[in-house]
């Protein structure tokens, strides 16, 4: 019974802040982008695993593309943002 209560408390604990960049092989990246595109086209939620954490992107999330340029580098970021529900 104590384990059950502990598990329930874990479900309602706030998620920790996180900022991770994960490098994937090109084939894996393409698979993830295809699944994302399919979810966006069908206006459905999308689940992705990044660095051992499953993340569900809700339908209606905002998608944008960012381009950065510095003296020696250029970068393109595909960004997906949404508000987390209040608990």
C-alpha positions as CSV (number, residue, x, y, z in Angstrom):
1,X,0.0,0.0,0.0
2,X,2.8,2.5,0.7
3,X,4.3,1.8,-2.7
4,X,0.9,2.6,-4.3
5,X,0.7,5.9,-2.5
6,X,4.3,6.7,-3.5
7,X,3.6,5.9,-7.1
8,X,0.5,8.2,-7.1
9,X,2.6,11.0,-5.7
10,X,5.1,10.6,-8.4
11,X,2.5,11.0,-11.1
12,X,1.6,14.5,-9.8
13,X,5.1,15.8,-9.1
14,X,6.1,18.6,-11.4
15,X,8.5,17.8,-14.2
16,X,12.1,19.0,-13.8
17,X,13.4,21.7,-16.2
18,X,15.3,20.2,-19.0
19,X,17.4,21.5,-22.0
20,X,18.9,18.7,-24.0
21,X,20.5,18.4,-27.4
22,X,20.6,14.9,-28.7
23,X,22.5,13.8,-31.7
24,X,20.8,11.0,-33.8
25,X,22.0,9.1,-36.8
26,X,20.4,10.6,-40.0
27,X,18.1,7.5,-40.5
28,X,16.7,7.9,-37.0
29,X,16.2,11.6,-37.4
30,X,14.3,11.1,-40.6
31,X,12.0,8.6,-39.0
32,X,11.3,11.0,-36.2
33,X,10.6,13.9,-38.6
34,X,8.3,11.7,-40.7
35,X,6.3,10.7,-37.6
36,X,6.1,14.3,-36.6
37,X,4.9,15.4,-40.0
38,X,2.2,12.7,-40.1
39,X,1.0,13.8,-36.7
40,X,0.8,17.4,-37.8
41,X,-0.9,16.6,-41.0
42,X,-3.5,14.5,-39.2
43,X,-3.9,17.1,-36.4
44,X,-3.1,14.4,-33.8
45,X,-0.8,14.3,-30.8
46,X,2.8,13.1,-31.4
47,X,4.9,11.0,-29.0
48,X,8.7,11.1,-29.3
49,X,11.5,9.7,-27.1
50,X,14.5,12.0,-26.5
51,X,17.4,10.9,-24.3
52,X,15.3,8.2,-22.6
53,X,12.2,10.4,-21.9
54,X,8.9,10.0,-23.7
55,X,7.4,13.3,-24.6
56,X,3.9,13.8,-25.9
57,X,3.4,16.8,-28.1
58,X,-0.3,17.8,-28.1
59,X,-2.2,18.6,-31.3
60,X,-2.2,22.3,-31.9
61,X,1.4,22.8,-30.8
62,X,3.1,25.7,-32.5
63,X,5.9,24.8,-35.0
64,X,8.5,27.2,-36.2
65,X,11.9,27.1,-37.9
66,X,14.8,29.1,-36.6
67,X,18.0,30.0,-38.5
68,X,21.1,31.3,-36.7
69,X,24.3,32.5,-38.3
70,X,27.6,33.4,-36.6
71,X,31.1,34.0,-38.0
72,X,31.9,30.3,-38.3
73,X,28.6,28.4,-38.0
74,X,25.1,28.2,-39.2
75,X,22.2,26.4,-37.5
76,X,18.7,25.5,-38.3
77,X,16.3,24.5,-35.5
78,X,12.9,23.0,-35.9
79,X,11.0,24.0,-32.8
80,X,7.8,22.8,-31.4
81,X,6.3,24.6,-28.5
82,X,3.1,24.2,-26.3
83,X,1.8,25.2,-22.9
84,X,1.8,22.4,-20.3
85,X,-1.5,22.0,-18.5
86,X,-1.8,23.5,-15.1
87,X,-2.1,21.0,-12.2
